[in-house]
Amino acid sequence: MWVKMFTATFAIGVATGITMEFSFGTNWADYSRFVGDIFGAPLAAEALFAFFLESVFLGVLLFGRKKVSHLFYVVSAWLVWFGSCLSALWILIANSWMQTPAGAELNADGTEAVITDFFAAAFNPSLVSRYGHTVVALLIMGAFVAMAVAAWYLIKKRHEQAAMKMMRVGAVVGILATCVMLGTAHASAVVVWNEQPTKLAMMEGMYDSEVPPLYAFGWVDEENQKVLTPFAIPGGTSFLATGTWDTEYPASTSSPRPRSTATWWWRTCPWGSCSRATTSWWRCSAPSSCV
């Protein structure tokens, strides 16, 4: 079941990835010409190093269970996982460079961005926090899928011993990864403040330069340019981003911006982390699943 589920998601990723590759040329041709020297390299590396690693050893998982040794089969499973993480790294190198470009300069006529330092471009300011956030999210997703499959086996009274172990491991990984997720999310937000302060102001629904409060929940009234919320901690966002309670942020109206209401929905993430941690702890502490 595990291999079939992963293969389905892998196939979807391949199909959508190929479509996206063509979209760079059909939808964003000018951008592709401008940054192709930088943007194309990590995408090519992802295909050469990560995709083929995943696909080769996924083939072993699909067709080689009775044809290779148990050790080789287990190693193949770990190499598929490693290939997935490597794939995420190369893709996020490209994506993060778009957010916080580094290691590049314009050519003589200003028509093309040319790479000057590969490692500076690859390990740009937002890569580490974004990559950590992505990998931890991968672990959380895997943990909850494992618990779901284990629960299905327990309900059907099939492979109960293995399902119990699966439930325990999934619950523990879910708790730990969710706690780490809060740290990686905070690190990502700090990078946004340091590198893209206007973007963070937009995330906070700020229409005027001010010391931003920390909103637990609320709604952005775009027509009247204010946040409707019953609860806020004065200076809370300033403290989380800079360690002080009185740092003033530039207003999001100082530059063209998308709808603030859309960017506001990231606030569901902390509540989701709390609910995931609670669910994992409950499953791990339940006598029927983790004894």
Stockholm file with secondary structure:
# STOCKHOLM 1.0

chainA/1-291         MWVKMFTATFAIGVATGITMEFSFGTNWADYSRFVGDIFGAPLAAEALFAFFLESVFLGVLLFGRKKVSHLFYVVSAWLVWFGSCLSALWILIANSWMQTPAGAELNADGTEAVITDFFAAAFNPSLVSRYGHTVVALLIMGAFVAMAVAAWYLIKKRHEQAAMKMMRVGAVVGILATCVMLGTAHASAVVVWNEQPTKLAMMEGMYDSEVPPLYAFGWVDEENQKVLTPFAIPGGTSFLATGTWDTEYPASTSSPRPRSTATWWWRTCPWGSCSRATTSWWRCSAPSSCV
#=GR chainA/1-291 SS CHHHHHHHHHHHHHHHHHHHHHHHHHTSHHHHHHHHHHHHHHHHHIIIIIIHHHHHHHHHHHHCTTTSCHHHHHHHHHHHHHHHHHHHHHHHHHHHHHHSCCSEEECTTSSSEEESCHHHHHTCTTHHHHHHHHHHHHHHHHHHHHHHHHHHHHHHTCSHHHHHHHHHHHHHHHHHHHHHHHHHHHHHHHHHHHHCHHHHHHHTTCCSCBCCCEESSCEEETTTTEEECSCEETTHHHHHHHSSSCCCBCCGGGSCCCCHHHHHGGGHHHHHHHHHHHHHHHHHHCTTTCC
#=GC SS_cons         CHHHHHHHHHHHHHHHHHHHHHHHHHTSHHHHHHHHHHHHHHHHHIIIIIIHHHHHHHHHHHHCTTTSCHHHHHHHHHHHHHHHHHHHHHHHHHHHHHHSCCSEEECTTSSSEEESCHHHHHTCTTHHHHHHHHHHHHHHHHHHHHHHHHHHHHHHTCSHHHHHHHHHHHHHHHHHHHHHHHHHHHHHHHHHHHHCHHHHHHHTTCCSCBCCCEESSCEEETTTTEEECSCEETTHHHHHHHSSSCCCBCCGGGSCCCCHHHHHGGGHHHHHHHHHHHHHHHHHHCTTTCC
//
